[in-house]
Amino acid sequence: MDRTIREMIYGNVELRSPWFSNRWRVTRDNTEICSVQRLGRIYTSIVTFPSGAKWVFDPHGNGVVRALDAEGKEFARVVRRSWLGRRWDLLSYGWNYELASHPRPRSWAIEIGGAPAAEIRGSLVSYNRVGVNAMIGVPLAAVLLGWHVIARPWEAIAEPSGLRAVPRPRDDDLEQGPTGSPNPFEGAL
């Protein structure tokens, strides 16, 4: 498994992009953690690390975006939980968070059990400069998946059947994946 999948962030991280650009830099203390390229027509983002490792955020339909490693294996996903897109689940084998919007414009939180673990705030006018303040260690993949859905709302809405919220799993589905296997990603949607 690639080390970058387990990367955690703590404290302040910034995502920056020039106006009308599809390239973003993710930095902490002026040191680049990774770069992100948005491919708007196919609703995909490619994350590239200085080590050369890559991730792809790929839409999977019905309000689901998958995070794929360089081998094309899914290691995390974000799932829409509200019709308006104001609440999302950030899921992986190793963690489970909620992404929730706040009444304040361009302000979101990554939560654990309703308590904020990290805050994500866009600038006053746009999402070209996004600040992340993680109060506890939060996986970089969770932060970037959260950014992927909040900084790209027009693309999420344009995605076919993207406005349909995914129903919550039943309690008996939580122990096994959708196909009866213990793998929660296998056969999902």
C-alpha positions as CSV (number, residue, x, y, z in Angstrom):
1,M,0.0,0.0,0.0
2,D,1.2,3.4,-0.9
3,R,2.3,5.6,2.1
4,T,0.4,8.6,0.8
5,I,-3.0,6.9,1.4
6,R,-2.2,7.0,5.1
7,E,-1.0,10.6,5.2
8,M,-2.6,12.7,8.0
9,I,-2.8,16.4,8.3
10,Y,-2.9,18.5,11.5
11,G,-3.1,22.2,11.9
12,N,-3.4,24.6,8.9
13,V,-3.3,23.5,5.3
14,E,-4.1,25.6,2.3
15,L,-5.4,24.8,-1.2
16,R,-4.7,27.5,-3.8
17,S,-5.5,28.0,-7.4
18,P,-5.1,31.0,-9.7
19,W,-8.3,32.4,-11.2
20,F,-9.7,30.4,-14.1
21,S,-7.1,27.6,-13.5
22,N,-7.7,23.9,-13.1
23,R,-4.5,23.3,-11.1
24,W,-4.3,23.5,-7.3
25,R,-1.4,23.4,-4.9
26,V,-1.9,21.9,-1.4
27,T,0.6,23.4,1.1
28,R,1.4,23.4,4.8
29,D,3.8,26.0,6.0
30,N,4.7,26.9,2.4
31,T,5.7,23.3,1.7
32,E,3.8,21.5,-1.1
33,I,2.1,18.4,0.1
34,C,0.6,17.6,-3.3
35,S,-0.9,19.2,-6.4
36,V,-4.4,18.6,-7.8
37,Q,-5.6,18.9,-11.4
38,R,-9.3,19.2,-12.1
39,L,-10.6,17.7,-15.3
40,G,-14.0,19.5,-15.5
41,R,-15.6,17.8,-18.5
42,I,-15.3,14.3,-16.9
43,Y,-15.8,15.5,-13.2
44,T,-12.4,14.0,-12.2
45,S,-9.5,15.2,-10.2
46,I,-5.9,13.9,-10.3
47,V,-3.8,14.3,-7.2
48,T,0.0,14.1,-7.7
49,F,2.5,13.9,-4.8
50,P,6.1,15.0,-5.0
51,S,7.2,11.3,-4.7
52,G,5.3,10.7,-8.0
53,A,2.4,8.8,-6.4
54,K,-1.0,9.6,-7.9
55,W,-4.7,9.4,-6.8
56,V,-7.7,9.9,-9.0
57,F,-11.1,11.1,-7.7
58,D,-13.6,9.5,-10.1
59,P,-17.4,9.9,-10.0
60,H,-19.2,6.6,-9.7
61,G,-22.8,7.9,-10.3
62,N,-25.7,8.7,-7.9
63,G,-23.7,11.1,-5.7
64,V,-20.7,8.8,-5.1
65,V,-17.1,9.8,-5.8
66,R,-14.4,7.2,-5.5
67,A,-10.7,7.7,-4.6
68,L,-8.5,5.4,-6.6
69,D,-4.8,4.7,-6.1
70,A,-2.2,4.4,-8.9
71,E,-3.3,0.7,-9.5
72,G,-6.9,1.7,-9.9
73,K,-8.0,0.2,-6.6
74,E,-10.6,2.1,-4.5
75,F,-9.3,3.1,-1.1
76,A,-11.9,5.7,-0.1
77,R,-15.2,7.4,-1.3
78,V,-17.5,10.3,-0.6
79,V,-21.3,9.7,-0.7
80,R,-24.0,12.3,-0.9
81,R,-26.5,12.0,2.0
82,S,-28.7,15.0,1.4
83,W,-30.6,16.0,-1.7
84,L,-29.2,19.5,-1.6
85,G,-25.6,18.2,-1.2
86,R,-25.2,19.8,2.3
87,R,-24.2,16.6,4.0
88,W,-21.8,13.9,2.7
89,D,-20.2,10.7,4.2
90,L,-16.4,10.4,3.8
91,L,-15.6,6.6,4.0
92,S,-12.6,4.3,3.9
93,Y,-11.6,1.0,5.5
94,G,-9.7,2.9,8.2
95,W,-11.9,6.0,8.9
96,N,-15.4,7.4,8.6
97,Y,-16.3,11.1,8.7
98,E,-19.1,13.3,7.8
99,L,-18.8,16.5,5.7
100,A,-21.4,19.0,6.7
101,S,-22.0,22.6,5.6
102,H,-22.5,25.5,7.9
103,P,-24.9,28.4,7.5
104,R,-21.9,30.7,7.0
105,P,-21.1,30.9,3.3
106,R,-18.2,28.7,2.0
107,S,-17.8,27.1,5.4
108,W,-17.8,23.3,5.9
109,A,-16.7,20.9,8.7
110,I,-15.3,17.4,8.7
111,E,-17.0,15.8,11.7
112,I,-16.8,12.7,13.8
113,G,-20.0,12.0,15.6
114,G,-21.2,15.6,15.1
115,A,-18.1,17.1,16.6
116,P,-15.8,19.0,14.2
117,A,-12.4,17.4,13.4
118,A,-11.5,20.0,10.7
119,E,-12.9,23.1,9.3
120,I,-12.8,24.0,5.6
121,R,-13.3,27.6,4.5
122,G,-13.3,29.2,1.1
123,S,-12.4,32.8,0.6
124,L,-15.0,35.5,0.7
125,V,-15.7,35.3,-3.1
126,S,-14.6,31.9,-4.3
127,Y,-13.0,28.5,-3.6
128,N,-9.7,29.5,-5.3
129,R,-8.2,29.8,-1.9
130,V,-9.4,27.2,0.6
131,G,-8.1,27.0,4.2
132,V,-8.3,23.8,6.2
133,N,-7.8,23.9,10.0
134,A,-7.6,20.3,11.4
135,M,-8.0,20.3,15.2
136,I,-7.0,16.6,15.3
137,G,-5.2,14.4,12.8
138,V,-7.4,14.0,9.7
139,P,-6.6,11.8,6.7
140,L,-5.5,13.9,3.7
141,A,-7.7,11.8,1.5
142,A,-10.8,12.8,3.6
143,V,-9.8,16.5,3.3
144,L,-9.3,16.3,-0.5
145,L,-12.5,14.3,-1.1
146,G,-14.3,17.0,0.9
147,W,-12.7,19.7,-1.2
148,H,-13.6,17.8,-4.4
149,V,-17.3,18.0,-3.7
150,I,-17.5,21.5,-2.2
151,A,-15.3,23.3,-4.7
152,R,-17.0,21.7,-7.7
153,P,-20.8,22.0,-7.0
154,W,-21.8,22.9,-10.5
155,E,-20.0,19.8,-11.8
156,A,-21.7,17.6,-9.1
157,I,-25.1,18.9,-10.1
158,A,-24.3,18.4,-13.8
159,E,-23.3,14.8,-13.3
160,P,-26.1,12.5,-14.4
161,S,-28.3,11.5,-11.5
162,G,-26.0,13.4,-9.1
163,L,-29.0,15.1,-7.4
164,R,-30.2,11.8,-5.9
165,A,-29.1,11.2,-2.4
166,V,-27.9,7.7,-1.6
167,P,-30.1,6.0,1.0
168,R,-28.6,5.2,4.4
169,P,-27.7,1.5,4.7
170,R,-29.8,-0.6,7.0
171,D,-28.3,-1.8,10.2
172,D,-27.9,-5.4,8.9
173,D,-26.0,-4.1,5.9
174,L,-23.4,-2.5,8.1
175,E,-21.8,-5.8,9.0
176,Q,-21.5,-7.0,5.4
177,G,-21.0,-5.2,2.1
178,P,-23.8,-4.9,-0.5
179,T,-23.0,-8.2,-2.0
180,G,-22.8,-10.1,1.3
181,S,-19.0,-9.9,1.5
182,P,-17.1,-8.1,4.3
183,N,-15.7,-5.7,1.6
184,P,-17.9,-2.5,1.8
185,F,-16.8,-1.3,-1.6
186,E,-17.3,-4.6,-3.5
187,G,-20.4,-4.4,-5.7
188,A,-21.5,-1.0,-4.2
189,L,-23.7,1.0,-6.5
